[in-house]
């Protein structure tokens, strides 16, 4: 992973870890998106796509799907085989702290 992206990930993980005890005390799961800049997350996701996967841009609908994941919205992504569905979940998983589960 790119050192700059890795440093950003550590920073986000630390923010998440600091909020987790308070959230659990309130009987809710910690929200990784609290006080986060979704536009900044999208920029980091595009950087991950370029640096990690080697793509200069996104295919149609990938941007919307990635944005939905980064904003913690439910997303059903239906694309043809080879349409780039996996990237829609892989890129946000590398940007956001914590565990990512794809069903």
ABEGO torsion letter per residue (X at the ends): XBAAAAAAAAAAAAAAAAAAAAAAAAGBBBBAABGBBAAAAAAAAAAAAAAAAGBABBBBGAAAAAAAAAAGBBBBBBBBBGAGAAAAAAAAAAABBEBBBBX
